[in-house]
Amino acid sequence: MWGLLFIVIMILVALISYFKVQPFLSFLFVSVITGLAYGVKTNLIVEAVQKGIGSTLGAILPIILLGAMIGKIIAKTNASIVIADQLIKLFGPKRLPFAFMIIGFIVSMPLFFSVAFLLLTPLVLTTAKRQQMNPVFLGIPMLASLSITQGFLPPHPAPYYLVTHLDGAEIGKTLGWGIVISIPAMLLSGWLFGMTLKKVPADPMNFTQDAEPVNPPSLFSGLTVILLPVLLISTSAFSKNALIGFISEPNMALLISLIVAMYMLGFRRGVKWDDMQHWILDASKEVAPLILTFAGAGAFKEILQLMNIGNEVMGIAMNNAINPLLLGWLIAAMLRVITGSSTVAGITTAGIILPVLIQTGVNPNLMALSIGAGSMVLSHVNDTGFWLFKEYFGVSVKNTLCSWTIMETILAVVGLAGVLVLQKLI
């Protein structure tokens, strides 16, 4: 089994990285050949692929779309610039890396990584140019924050999927403990490590500063839209009321936040309905490739479950007395390195680790966080985030590995350490 798995994963890597086959098609092809090679009946392969795609998209599709729509409205209305300007005034030029780390953490809480990246990176590069600062030195703290929220905090797709598919996990608790772990991970991987990157050669993209908006949104409006999803989701940890439970469900929280964003940042400031509809449609188009990738990953995950790989992993864990949280981290880390996607790694690991979770009774909230941490390790050439950073910041492949990749690995290791500490305390 393990030899077969190694071969098909290498095929997957080659298809995506070398032959540049669209990830959905690559995952679909590998799912089918894996099932056939393992001897699964053809009708069961078809059923597994359909089930995997349906269950995966059913869990995360609304999250991705609603988050992208909110991000587009924030970008189009310059709400993020209003917030950034206030934080820059508060922290001063010398503390800009720390300020952008905070900006990144706040803005990326409700937004998908690529959405937040495309929203904030032009602002970072423009500010670096105006302040005559190294863009990598300024950008890494912000990007560490984006990666941390992507890996640790619901309602981001992978953490949300983990919470909803690991029996006993609760969104409010996972979010709370995730924020606790995020603080040291963000400081070490973003701020402190970023201090060592002042001399990294970079030739970033040039973004001219947009003209000041005639009717900019208020700081209160921008912060309300960005923080509302987190506040709504967090209420589930404090009340079991049916209405609270309804509005704190991530899909509903993001839907409510989208409506608030449309009004506070848009209609109240004179944005026309047709313009708003164009923004929402553009946001949906931008995340369509990501949705297809996650659909393919879901199909592959279901085939792996059909092969009972989870039971094999459980046997290894029981025979070697590996801490289940460490095992979850290692599996996610392996899949992250192989597939290049933190979300794919998290989704796939959830299916593999479930028997171990049931057998050991480990805290499911900590398991979700451990898997999330592992899914961030060693981002390299098969990760879209790697290339986004390289191209936007104008850094060589070598220096991308020495900055972006190391930053991602530091936060993954610190995240695991935080989970293991929490295991001892709670």
N, C-alpha and C positions, 0 to 999 in steps of 0.2 A: 504493500500500500504506500509506504513512505517513498519508495523509489518512483512509483507512478506519480505521486503528488509532486515530487521534485521536478520530474520531467515536464509535467503539464504547466507548472508555474514558470519554468524557464521558457516554455513556448509562449506563455502569456506575456512575459517580460519582453521577449523578442518581437512579438507582434506589435505591442504598444510602443516600445522604445526604439526599435531598429526599423521595422517595416511601417511604422506610423499608421497602423490600422486603428480606426476609431475604437475607443475602449469598449463600448457596448458590444460591438461585433466581436472583438477579441474575447471578451468574457463569455459571450454566447457560444462561440466556437469551442473554447476550452471546456466549458461546462458539458457540452455534448460529447466531445471526444473523451473526457474524463469518465463520464458515465458509461460509455461504450467500452472503454478499455477495462473498466472495473467489472464489467459483466452485468450491468443493470439493464433491465428490459427497456426497450425503446419507449413503450407507453409510459413507464414510470419516469423516464428522463424528461419527456415532454411535460408531464404533470409537475415534476419538480421545478423545471424552469419557469413554468407559469406561476406556480405557487411562490417561488422565490421572488420573482419580479413584483407580483401583486402585494405580497406582505411587506416587502421593503419600501416600495413607493407609497403604499397605504400609510406607512408610519411617518415618512419624512417628506413626501411631496409637498403637502401644505406648508410645512415649516420653511422649506427652501424658497417656494414661490412668494409667500407672504414676507419673509425676511428680505428677499430681493426687491420687492415692491417698496417696502419701507426705506430701504437703502437708496433706491432711486429718487424717492421724494426728498430725502435728506440731502442728497447730492445736488439735485436740481434747484433746491430752494436756498442753498448755501448755509443751511443750518449748522453743518459741521464747522464751517469757517468761523461762524459767530462764536461757537463754543471754543474753538482753538484760539482765537484772538483773546478771549477772556482768560484762558489758562496761561497763555504766553505772558500776558500782563501780570498775572498773579505770580508766576514762577520767575520771570525775568529771562534774558537771553542765555545766561550761564546755565540755567536749569532746564533748557529746552528739551534735552533727551528725556529727562524725568517727566516733563510736561506731556510730551508726545506718548510716553508710555501710559500715562493716565488717560489721555485722549483715546489711545488705541483700545484700552480696556473698556472704557465707557461705550464707545461707538460700536465695538465689535460684539458686545453682549447679545444684542438681538439680531445681528447680521452674519450671514455666511462669510467665510474667510475671503473669498475672491471679491465679494461685494465690498467688504470693508477695506480690502487692499486697494481696489481701484478708486475707492472714495477718498482715502487718506493719503496715499502715496504722492499724488500730485501736490498736495498741500505740504508734505514733508520736503519734497525736492525744491519747491518754490521757496520755502522758508530757509532751507539750507543755503540756497543761492543768495538770498537777500542778507542772510546773517554771515555769509562767507564761512560756512561750516562744512565739514566732510559729510556727505549725504548718508553714508553707511553708518557713521557714528550717530547720526540723528535718527536714522530709520530703524536700526536693529531693536532699540527698546520698544518702539511702536509695534513692530512686527512680532516681537516676542509676546506682547499682549494679545495680538490677533490670534496667534497660534495657540496660546493657552486657553482662550475662550472657546476656540474651535474644538480642542481636545477634551476639555474638562467640563464645560458648563452647558446644561440644557438651557434654551431649546435648540442648540446647534444639532445638526442631524445625527452625528454619531453618538454623542452623549445621550440625546433624547431616545434614540433607538435602543441603546444599551439599557437605559432606565425602564423602558416599556417592555423589554424582552428578558430582563433578568428578574426572576420571581422575587418579590419582596422589596425591590428597590422603589424608592419614593423620590419624585422629582424635587420637592422642596429640600429634602435632606441632602440629596446629591448636589444640588446647586449650592447649598450653604457650605458643605464641606469642601466643595470644589473651589469656592471663593477663598476659603482659608488656605488651601494648598496653593492656589494661584499666586498669592502674595509673595512668598519666598521664591517661587519659581520665576516669577516676573522680575524680581529684583536681581537675582543671580544671573539669569540667562540674558535679560535685556539690558538692565541698567549697568551692572558691574562688568559683565563681559563686553558690553558695548563701549565701555571706557577704553578698552584696548584696541579699538578699531579706528582711531583718529587718523591713521596714516594709510588706510587701505586705498589704493588707486581706484578712482571711479570717474566715469564719464556719463553722468545720468541723462535721462531724457529731459528736454527743456519744456517746462510748462509756464506759459505766460500767465501772470496774475489776471484773473477775470476782473472786469470793471465792478466796482462796488454796486451791489444790488440797490435798486431804488427804494424798495420796501423790504429790508431784511427782516427775517423772523427774530423774535426776541430770544434771549438766552434761555428764559424760562420755557418757551415753546419747544426749543430744540432739545433741552434736557428732558422735558416731559415725554416727548416722543421716543427718545432713545432709552430712557429708563423704565417707561411704563410696562413693557413686556416682562422685565425682570421682577418688578414690583408685583405685578399680577400673579406671576407664576409662584413667587415666594409666599403668597398668602396661604397656599395650601398647607404649609408647614405649621400654621398657627390656628387653623380652624377647619373643622370637618363639616361645616355648613354646606348644604347641597348647592346653593347659589355660588358660594365661594369656590367650591370644587369645580363648578362649571366654568367660571370665568378664569380660573387659574390653570385650566388645561392649556398647554402651550399653543395649540391651534387657535383656540378661542382668544387667548391673550394676545397673540399676534394679529388676529383679525380685528380685535378691538383697537389695538395700537395703530393698525393701518388706517382705520376709520378716523381716529384722532389725528393722525399725521395728515391725512387728506384735508381735514378741516383746519387744524391749527397752522400748518405750514403752507397749505394751499388755498382753499376756498376763502378763508378769512382774509387772506392777503391779495385776493383778486385773481388767483389762478383759474383759468377757464377749464370747464369740464373736459373739453376735447384735448387740451394739453395734458391734463391729468391722465386721461385714458392712454395717450401715447406713451407717457412715462411708464405706466403699468405694463403695457404691452412690450416695450423695450426691455424692461426688467425681466419679463418672462422669457424672452428670446435669449437673453444673455446667460441664463442659467440652464437652458435646455440641454446643452452638452453634459453638464454635471448630472442632471437628472437621468440621462441615458446611461452614464457611467455607473451610477448607483443601482440602476435597474439590472445591469449586467452583473454587478457584484452580488446582488441578491440572488440571481440565478445560480451563480457559482457556489455561494454559501449553501444553498439548498441541496445541491449535488453533494457537497462535502458532508452535510448532515445525513444524507441518504446512505453514504458510505460508512456512517457511524464513526467518523474520525474523533468525535468528542469522547466516545468511550475509550478509544485508543489513548487519547491524551490523558484521560482520567487514570488509566492503568499506569502510565508513566509517572503521573503525579503521586499515586498511592505507593508505588514501588520505590520511589526515590525520595519520598517525604519532602517534596518541594512545597513551599508556602504557596497556597492557591493564588494569592494576590500577585506574587512574583511570577507564577506560571502564566497568569493572564497577561501580565505585562510583557513577558518574553514572546508569547504567541503573537500578540499585537505588534510587537517590535519586528518580529520576523516578517509578518505580512506587510508591514509598512515598508520595510526595505525592499521586499519583493515586488509589491504592486505599486508603490509610490504614492498611495492615497491613504491619508489618515482615516477618512470616513470608511473606505473599503476595508481597511484593517480592523476598525472597530466593529463594523457590521459582521464581518466574517468571524471574528473572534467570539462574538456573542453566541453564535451558533455552536462553535467548537467547545466553549468553556461551560456551557449550561449544565452538562452532567456533573462536572466537577463542583459547581456551585451547589447543586442539589445534594450531592454526597457529603460535602464538607460542612455545609451550613455557614460558610463565611459571609460576612456582611455584604449584601448585594450592592449597597451604595458605594462601598469602598472598592468592590470589584469593578464597578462601572468606571470609577476614577482611575484605577490601576490600568485598565485596558485603554482608557483615554490617554494616559501618560505614555504607555508603550507605543501607541499609534502615532506619536509625534517624533520618534527617534530617527536619526540618520537620514534626513531628507536629502536625496541626491538627484541624479540626472533623470530619473523616471517620475519625478514629482513636478506637477505643474507649478507649484509654489516656488520651487528652485529656479525655474526659468523666468517666472514673473519677476522675482527679485533680481536675477542677473540682468535681464533686459532693461527694466525700469531704472535700476541704479547704475547700469553701465559698468559692471564688475566682471572680471574674467572668471572662467569656470573654476580655476584654482582658488581664487580669492572668494568665490561664492562658497566653495567647500569649507574654506577657513573662517568664514563669517556666518553665513546662513545655516549651514549644516551643523556647525558646532553649537550655535545658539539653540537649534531645535533639539539637539541631543542633551544639552545641559538641562533644559526645562523638562525633558522626559525623565531624566534621572532624578532630578529634584522632586518631580511629581511623585515618582515611586517612593522616594524616601518619605515624603509627606504622608502618603497612604499608609506605609508601614508604621510610622509614628502614631497615626490616628488609630490603627488597629490595636496598639497597646493601650491607648487612652480611653477608648469607648467600647 
